[in-house]
Amino acid sequence: MMTRKEILKVVISVLIAALTALAAGLGLTSCNVTRSITTRSEAWQKGDTSVVIQTKTVETYDASKKL
């Protein structure tokens, strides 16, 4: 037969595990990711004239957990 102290330890362990799972579930409800890619190309010409071609791509991903 388990003593009262052992039962209390088991109950506390179960409560801590349940609260940890709940906190993890609520804390991981959304995720935002942004990736930026920049490509630059320079072509110099005669004199003081220069040409710069620059492209930038920004990708955004938003995810949320439905409760």
VMD Tcl script that draws the C-alpha trace (Angstrom):
set ca {
  {0.00 0.00 0.00}
  {1.28 3.46 -0.91}
  {1.84 5.96 1.83}
  {0.23 9.35 1.85}
  {3.59 10.96 0.97}
  {4.04 8.72 -2.10}
  {0.49 9.45 -3.30}
  {1.16 13.18 -2.94}
  {4.35 12.87 -5.00}
  {2.48 11.04 -7.78}
  {-0.34 13.62 -7.82}
  {2.14 16.52 -7.97}
  {4.08 14.84 -10.80}
  {0.89 14.33 -12.82}
  {-0.16 17.95 -12.26}
  {3.24 19.27 -13.34}
  {3.15 17.11 -16.48}
  {-0.36 18.31 -17.35}
  {0.54 21.97 -16.81}
  {3.69 21.59 -18.90}
  {1.71 20.06 -21.77}
  {-0.89 22.83 -21.53}
  {1.75 25.57 -21.53}
  {3.51 24.01 -24.52}
  {0.22 23.73 -26.41}
  {-0.71 27.35 -25.78}
  {2.81 28.68 -26.32}
  {3.27 27.06 -29.72}
  {0.12 28.43 -31.32}
  {1.72 30.46 -34.11}
  {4.83 30.78 -36.22}
  {6.00 33.64 -38.43}
  {8.89 33.27 -40.86}
  {10.27 35.94 -43.19}
  {13.05 35.28 -45.70}
  {14.65 38.07 -47.71}
  {16.79 37.41 -50.79}
  {18.71 40.23 -52.46}
  {20.55 39.84 -55.76}
  {22.74 42.67 -57.01}
  {24.54 43.07 -60.31}
  {26.73 46.02 -61.28}
  {27.96 46.88 -64.75}
  {30.34 49.82 -65.09}
  {30.45 51.79 -68.31}
  {32.80 54.45 -69.67}
  {32.91 57.80 -67.98}
  {31.06 58.40 -64.77}
  {27.93 56.50 -65.79}
  {27.19 53.22 -64.04}
  {24.35 50.75 -64.12}
  {23.15 48.84 -61.04}
  {20.46 46.15 -61.25}
  {19.13 45.02 -57.90}
  {16.27 42.62 -57.19}
  {14.84 41.79 -53.80}
  {12.45 38.96 -52.98}
  {10.67 38.84 -49.64}
  {8.77 35.69 -48.71}
  {6.53 35.57 -45.66}
  {4.87 32.53 -44.13}
  {2.36 32.80 -41.30}
  {1.02 29.74 -39.55}
  {-1.39 29.52 -36.68}
  {-2.74 26.59 -34.76}
  {-6.52 26.29 -34.79}
  {-7.87 25.73 -31.30}
}
mol new
graphics top color blue
foreach p $ca { graphics top sphere $p radius 0.5 }
foreach p [lrange $ca 0 end-1] q [lrange $ca 1 end] { graphics top cylinder $p $q radius 0.2 }
display resetview
